[in-house]
């Protein structure tokens, strides 16, 4: 790869939003697994491990909150882009496009 050819992780706001959806689902799945592990640790009397898992759950909750806020910000950016580029479909444009 040449120096001036840098790959972009996201082609559009929509692809970044899709990534956030995948990230949110992945974190939620991890949280389910952590809750199970926490219960196992508590049942086996491993309180230190259970506390560490509890901290990991807290960090996951924080991450999910940030992902949710990022998704809203991406929605706002998508809306602003449509307003700036005048991409909104008006009834006149729809009729002209179908004619």
GUNUDO-904884 format. One line per field, with one value per residue: residue number from 1; x, y negated, z of N, C-alpha, C in turn; residue in one letter. Coordinates in steps of 0.05 Angstrom, whole numbers, plus 5000, padded with zeros to 4 digits. Layout:
num = NUM  ...
n.xx = X  ...
n.yy = Y  ...
n.zz = Z  ...
ca.xx = X  ...
ca.yy = Y  ...
ca.zz = Z  ...
c.xx = X  ...
c.yy = Y  ...
c.zz = Z  ...
residuo = a  ...
//
This chain:
num = 1  2  3  4  5  6  7  8  9  10  11  12  13  14  15  16  17  18  19  20  21  22  23  24  25  26  27  28  29  30  31  32  33  34  35  36  37  38  39  40  41  42  43  44  45  46  47  48  49  50  51  52  53  54  55  56  57  58  59  60  61  62  63  64  65  66  67  68  69  70  71  72  73  74  75  76  77  78  79  80  81  82  83  84  85  86  87  88  89  90  91  92  93  94  95  96  97  98  99
n.xx = 5017  5011  5037  5001  4953  4908  4869  4800  4761  4705  4658  4616  4568  4526  4550  4583  4544  4520  4564  4565  4517  4529  4572  4545  4510  4547  4572  4528  4519  4566  4559  4518  4544  4583  4550  4532  4581  4594  4555  4570  4621  4608  4577  4616  4646  4686  4699  4732  4741  4688  4678  4714  4691  4643  4661  4678  4628  4605  4638  4624  4571  4579  4605  4564  4528  4558  4561  4507  4499  4534  4509  4463  4486  4507  4459  4440  4480  4471  4420  4431  4466  4431  4399  4436  4454  4407  4374  4325  4264  4215  4144  4138  4186  4183  4139  4158  4201  4175  4147
n.yy = 5024  4956  4895  4853  4877  4890  4933  4925  4935  4931  4921  4887  4847  4880  4932  4928  4923  4973  5004  4988  5010  5065  5067  5052  5096  5138  5124  5128  5183  5201  5183  5215  5264  5251  5242  5293  5318  5289  5306  5360  5354  5331  5372  5410  5388  5351  5293  5249  5255  5251  5198  5173  5188  5161  5108  5109  5115  5066  5032  5049  5033  4978  4972  4988  4946  4903  4920  4918  4863  4847  4869  4838  4789  4799  4807  4754  4728  4752  4731  4676  4676  4689  4643  4603  4618  4617  4663  4682  4712  4680  4673  4653  4667  4722  4732  4712  4746  4795  4785
n.zz = 5000  4984  5013  5010  5005  5047  5083  5097  5153  5153  5103  5102  5139  5150  5149  5193  5232  5228  5246  5299  5316  5313  5349  5397  5403  5409  5457  5491  5488  5510  5562  5580  5583  5622  5666  5677  5689  5734  5770  5775  5797  5847  5869  5875  5914  5901  5913  5901  5846  5829  5842  5807  5758  5765  5761  5708  5684  5698  5668  5617  5615  5616  5567  5532  5541  5519  5466  5452  5455  5415  5370  5368  5358  5307  5279  5283  5252  5203  5191  5190  5147  5106  5107  5095  5044  5018  5012  5025  5008  4975  4964  4911  4886  4889  4856  4808  4799  4790  4744
ca.xx = 5000  5026  5034  4978  4929  4901  4842  4781  4745  4677  4653  4594  4555  4510  4566  4592  4521  4518  4584  4556  4497  4543  4586  4525  4500  4569  4576  4506  4524  4588  4548  4503  4564  4595  4531  4533  4607  4593  4539  4587  4642  4595  4569  4641  4660  4708  4689  4749  4735  4661  4681  4727  4670  4624  4674  4676  4600  4602  4652  4608  4548  4589  4610  4538  4518  4573  4553  4481  4502  4546  4489  4446  4502  4508  4433  4439  4497  4457  4398  4444  4476  4408  4390  4456  4454  4379  4368  4298  4246  4191  4124  4143  4208  4173  4122  4176  4217  4158  4136
ca.yy = 5000  4931  4878  4835  4893  4899  4944  4912  4956  4927  4906  4867  4845  4904  4955  4923  4929  5002  5014  4983  5030  5090  5064  5053  5124  5153  5117  5140  5212  5205  5178  5239  5284  5242  5246  5322  5323  5277  5324  5383  5346  5328  5399  5425  5373  5335  5266  5230  5259  5240  5169  5165  5190  5138  5085  5112  5109  5037  5020  5055  5015  4951  4973  4988  4918  4887  4929  4907  4834  4844  4875  4814  4768  4807  4800  4725  4721  4760  4712  4651  4679  4687  4615  4587  4625  4615  4690  4690  4716  4665  4684  4645  4683  4750  4732  4707  4771  4816  4778
ca.zz = 5000  4983  5036  5008  5003  5073  5083  5115  5166  5147  5079  5105  5166  5153  5156  5221  5249  5228  5263  5327  5322  5317  5374  5419  5406  5419  5485  5506  5489  5530  5588  5588  5591  5647  5688  5683  5702  5761  5787  5780  5816  5873  5878  5883  5935  5891  5915  5886  5817  5825  5842  5781  5737  5769  5750  5679  5677  5699  5644  5593  5616  5608  5538  5519  5542  5499  5439  5447  5450  5388  5350  5366  5344  5278  5268  5279  5230  5178  5187  5182  5119  5087  5106  5081  5016  5009  5003  5033  4986  4977  4946  4884  4876  4885  4832  4784  4795  4780  4718
c.xx = 5018  5020  5009  4952  4923  4872  4825  4764  4715  4674  4633  4585  4539  4526  4577  4569  4517  4539  4576  4534  4510  4558  4567  4516  4522  4574  4553  4509  4546  4578  4532  4523  4577  4576  4531  4559  4607  4577  4555  4608  4631  4588  4593  4657  4684  4699  4706  4744  4708  4662  4694  4707  4650  4635  4673  4648  4595  4615  4636  4583  4556  4593  4583  4525  4532  4565  4526  4482  4515  4527  4470  4461  4504  4481  4431  4456  4484  4435  4410  4455  4454  4398  4410  4456  4427  4370  4340  4280  4220  4170  4128  4165  4199  4156  4138  4192  4200  4146  4154
c.yy = 4975  4914  4861  4851  4905  4909  4930  4934  4954  4911  4884  4866  4870  4929  4952  4930  4959  5015  5011  5003  5057  5089  5066  5082  5142  5149  5129  5170  5218  5201  5202  5260  5276  5246  5275  5328  5311  5295  5349  5377  5343  5355  5415  5410  5357  5305  5245  5232  5247  5210  5159  5167  5168  5113  5086  5106  5079  5023  5025  5037  4987  4950  4973  4960  4900  4895  4918  4877  4830  4850  4851  4792  4774  4801  4770  4716  4729  4740  4685  4653  4676  4658  4598  4593  4625  4641  4698  4692  4701  4678  4677  4662  4712  4751  4729  4732  4793  4810  4784
c.zz = 5000  5007  5034  5006  5031  5073  5104  5127  5159  5121  5082  5134  5171  5161  5184  5240  5250  5246  5293  5335  5329  5344  5398  5424  5417  5448  5502  5509  5510  5558  5598  5598  5618  5670  5697  5698  5730  5780  5794  5801  5844  5885  5888  5905  5927  5890  5900  5856  5811  5824  5816  5758  5740  5758  5719  5669  5677  5675  5619  5592  5607  5578  5523  5518  5521  5471  5433  5440  5422  5366  5346  5352  5314  5265  5263  5255  5203  5171  5177  5153  5099  5085  5090  5051  5003  4997  5011  5008  4991  4959  4917  4871  4871  4860  4807  4778  4783  4753  4695
residuo = x  x  x  x  x  x  x  x  x  x  x  x  x  x  x  x  x  x  x  x  x  x  x  x  x  x  x  x  x  x  x  x  x  x  x  x  x  x  x  x  x  x  x  x  x  x  x  x  x  x  x  x  x  x  x  x  x  x  x  x  x  x  x  x  x  x  x  x  x  x  x  x  x  x  x  x  x  x  x  x  x  x  x  x  x  x  x  x  x  x  x  x  x  x  x  x  x  x  x
//
